[in-house]
């Protein structure tokens, strides 16, 4: 959530930054300010009327002491009228605040000044490239062909179980998926300084609001009902990413400055309806309703936020480097950034069988946007309560990493060479037909 004080003091600046997202959200600023002003005026009038009521009450006490009962009773009627006015103004203030906050919950974050301007993914500049695209002496196969010939994924039976957009890993495919998860958790927790956590896979609505996924994108997530009771639907939701529970671990807490930075890594499955997304329902692993991911979360002092973002990107890149994969890092432009982000880098890995890059990591600094929504603060060295910066990043996501790995390391005989860091987990150098 944006800071209402900033909207009050710099409305044109806020409008200008929101306009760079090309979502039309700047149109709501005047309405927010009007509701905010109405609330403030109502509260000011309430305070004035309460002061008057207190004055009248003292005068009533004095009249009663002087046995002037008729005058005292007349003034009691006046205090009742004042009470009715106060109650009506209180309701106006509450309604105005509710309307203001409902609009503010739907406002995206302001892009950081260093974010490139643009309208869509076509405007995202390339920051750097690692390695070269692999060159083959044979026609490289797609991951679908490889998964079927090596029996890594059973697409048909997954559809039989759950419909389109789901995967059934089998034999070496299941082992490879598990090995990748274990490898990433080990690397981040032992070399990169993250504390491993294993969060719930279902959360309450407040957690989705906290990270900015609700209310705007509520139609994209899976609500859960206990049993067959419709009234229970939506009390819990399947998580769309580990960011949802992990970023909320310290919600509504006041941390000590000595506790920062906090760094968590977590493996979870991710569940996404992907409402309206092209590609769901086609064969393959590029876009699915359920996939695995290792997530990185940081809670840091504001002045460290952007240095920590660069470190997080490097942590995610290290996975791809060790897997021997070609990739590029791009900076998302203002029109392509996620709702809660102030700045985002995407890491896209090359998939030879697709002939294209696939996003496997998105690393963002949300600044204090999420912290405000979940009321997470820390007390700084001067004793002031402040909102920290919250960062999130994929470290990295599957199944696209799985796709890039099997397509990149495929051999002419139809086998897949296992990257050296994974061999201790899989106990083999090659997956063969």
Buried (B, 14 or more C-beta within 10 A) or exposed (E): BBBBEEBBEEBEEBBEBBBBBBBEBBEBBEEBBEBBEBBBBBBEBBEEBBEBBEEBBEBBEEBBEEEBEEBBEEBBEBBEEBEEBBEEBEEBBEBBBEBBBEBBBEBBBBBBEEBBEBEEEEBBEEEEBBBEEBEEEEEBBBBBBBBBBBEBBBBEEBBEEEEEBBBBBBEBBEBBBBBBBBBBBBBBBEEBEBEBBEBEBBBBBEBBBBBBBBEEBBEBBBBBEEEEEEEEEBBBBBBBBBBBBBBBBBBEEEBEBEEBBBBBBBBBBBBBBBEEEEEBBEEBBBBBBBBBBBBBBBBBBBEBBBEBBEBBBEBBBBBBEBBBBBBBBBBBBBBBBBBBBBBBBBBBBBBBBBEEBBBBBBBBBBBBBBBBBBEBBBBBEEEEEBBBBBBBBBBBBBBBBBBBBBBBBBEEEBBBBBBEBBBEBBEEEEBEE
